[in-house]
Amino acid sequence: MRSFVRITVIGGLLCGLLVLGCEKQEAAPAEEVVAEEVVVVEASNVPPLHENNIVSIAVGSKDHTTLVVALKAADYVTSVAASGPLTVFAPTNAAFDKLPEGTVEDLLKPENVDTLRTILKYHVTTSAIQPEWLKDGQLIWMANGGKTTAHLKDGKFTSVNDAKIIAQIPAENGMLYIIDTVLLPPEK
């Protein structure tokens, strides 16, 4: 009994130290890919890891209002804010603007929620993908069951399928990659 109590107390102390250490952790600088060059974004421009999840980062971005509306219409806000780990390839408003006129409005209609969900799931994978884990041409399995292709140049993760990665932002529940094109699942 005494050994059990000692292990429980030591385990509790270690967990407490781990939590305290995590609370003081600061975000590592994100990398931004612009015109085939990697630019390091100052850590002050990246939200601290312990305060923001993928959804709160998107909600706080003026460049992701269309994505946030789509997440709400698909009832996916809670899922993407979950503990993770997740990787989300987040199209900007300009990426949605590249779609044929009326596409976004049609996808947001209640009768098209299944199609919207399939498209949104094609932007998510259930691991926090780090660029150094990838090889050029490597397939990434997405939450909708489809696959995307990672493209690297000079060892840097520059695009997924035909969408350029504009920035990468660490979040408390995974990794957020900002992309310039909406990923459309291949037709089955």
C-alpha positions in Angstrom: 0.0 0.0 0.0 2.8 2.4 0.9 4.5 1.8 -2.5 1.2 2.6 -4.3 0.8 5.9 -2.3 4.5 6.8 -3.1 4.0 6.1 -6.8 0.8 8.1 -6.9 2.4 11.1 -5.2 5.4 11.0 -7.4 3.3 10.6 -10.5 1.1 13.5 -9.4 4.2 15.7 -8.8 5.6 14.8 -12.3 2.3 15.6 -13.9 2.1 18.9 -12.1 5.6 19.8 -13.3 4.8 18.8 -16.8 1.7 21.0 -16.8 3.6 23.9 -15.4 6.4 23.4 -18.0 3.8 23.4 -20.8 2.1 26.5 -19.6 5.4 28.4 -19.9 6.2 27.1 -23.3 6.3 29.7 -26.1 5.5 29.1 -29.7 8.3 28.3 -32.0 8.5 30.7 -35.0 6.4 29.7 -37.9 7.8 29.5 -41.4 6.1 31.3 -44.2 6.6 30.1 -47.8 6.5 33.0 -50.2 7.7 32.9 -53.8 9.7 29.7 -53.1 11.5 31.4 -50.2 11.1 30.5 -46.6 10.7 33.6 -44.4 10.7 33.2 -40.6 7.7 34.9 -38.9 8.6 36.5 -35.6 7.4 34.5 -32.6 5.4 37.6 -31.4 3.2 37.2 -34.5 2.3 33.6 -33.7 -0.2 33.0 -30.9 1.2 31.0 -27.9 0.7 27.3 -28.1 -1.2 27.0 -24.9 -3.8 29.6 -25.7 -5.0 28.8 -29.2 -6.4 25.9 -31.0 -6.8 25.6 -34.8 -10.3 27.1 -34.8 -9.5 30.1 -32.6 -6.6 30.9 -34.9 -8.9 30.8 -37.9 -11.6 32.8 -36.2 -9.0 35.5 -35.3 -7.8 35.7 -38.9 -9.5 38.2 -41.3 -8.2 36.0 -44.1 -10.2 33.0 -43.1 -13.8 34.2 -42.6 -15.1 32.0 -45.5 -13.5 28.9 -43.9 -15.0 29.8 -40.5 -18.5 30.2 -42.1 -18.0 26.8 -43.9 -16.9 25.1 -40.6 -20.0 26.5 -38.9 -22.3 25.4 -41.7 -20.9 21.9 -41.6 -21.2 21.8 -37.8 -17.4 21.1 -37.6 -16.2 23.9 -35.3 -16.2 21.6 -32.2 -14.4 18.8 -34.2 -11.6 21.0 -35.4 -11.2 22.6 -32.0 -10.9 19.2 -30.4 -7.8 18.0 -28.6 -6.2 16.6 -31.8 -3.6 16.2 -32.9 -4.8 17.5 -36.3 -3.3 19.1 -39.3 -5.6 21.5 -41.1 -4.8 22.9 -44.6 -6.7 26.2 -44.3 -7.6 28.0 -47.5 -7.7 31.8 -47.4 -10.7 33.8 -48.5 -8.8 34.5 -51.8 -8.5 30.7 -52.3 -12.3 30.4 -52.0 -12.7 33.3 -54.4 -10.9 31.2 -57.1 -13.8 28.7 -57.1 -16.4 29.2 -59.8 -18.9 31.9 -59.0 -21.7 30.7 -56.8 -19.8 27.5 -55.6 -19.3 28.7 -52.0 -22.9 29.9 -51.7 -24.2 26.6 -53.0 -22.0 24.6 -50.6 -23.3 26.5 -47.7 -26.9 25.5 -48.4 -28.3 23.0 -45.9 -29.1 20.5 -48.7 -25.4 20.4 -49.7 -24.0 19.9 -46.2 -22.7 16.4 -47.0 -20.7 17.7 -50.0 -19.3 20.6 -47.9 -18.3 18.1 -45.1 -16.5 15.9 -47.7 -14.5 18.9 -49.0 -13.7 20.2 -45.5 -12.5 16.7 -44.4 -10.2 16.7 -47.4 -8.4 19.6 -45.7 -7.8 17.7 -42.4 -5.6 14.8 -41.3 -5.4 13.2 -37.8 -1.8 14.0 -36.9 0.2 17.2 -36.4 2.3 16.9 -39.6 5.8 18.4 -39.2 7.5 19.4 -42.5 10.6 17.4 -41.7 8.5 14.2 -41.6 7.7 14.5 -45.3 9.4 13.5 -48.6 8.6 15.0 -52.0 5.7 13.2 -53.5 4.6 11.6 -50.3 0.9 10.8 -49.9 -1.0 12.2 -47.0 -4.3 10.4 -46.0 -7.0 12.9 -45.3 -10.0 12.6 -42.9 -12.4 12.0 -45.8 -10.5 8.9 -46.8 -8.8 10.6 -49.8 -5.1 11.3 -50.3 -3.2 14.4 -51.0 0.4 14.8 -52.2 3.1 16.7 -50.4 5.5 18.6 -52.5 8.9 19.7 -51.2 11.5 22.0 -52.7 15.0 22.1 -51.2 13.7 20.1 -48.2 10.9 22.7 -47.5 7.2 21.7 -47.5 6.0 24.1 -50.2 2.6 22.7 -51.4 0.0 20.1 -51.0 -1.6 19.0 -54.3 -1.6 22.2 -56.3 -2.1 24.5 -53.2 0.9 26.6 -52.2 1.6 26.7 -48.5 1.7 30.4 -47.5 2.5 29.8 -43.8 2.6 27.2 -41.1 1.3 28.0 -37.6 1.6 25.6 -34.6 -1.5 25.3 -32.5 -2.2 23.7 -29.2 -4.1 20.9 -31.0 -1.9 20.4 -34.0 -0.6 22.3 -37.0 -2.3 24.8 -39.3 -1.0 25.3 -42.9 -2.4 28.3 -44.7 -2.9 27.5 -48.4 -3.8 29.6 -51.4 -6.2 27.1 -53.1 -9.1 25.1 -51.9 -8.3 21.3 -52.1 -11.0 19.5 -54.0 -11.3 15.8 -53.5 -10.9 13.7 -56.6 -14.1 12.3 -58.0 -14.7 8.7 -57.2 
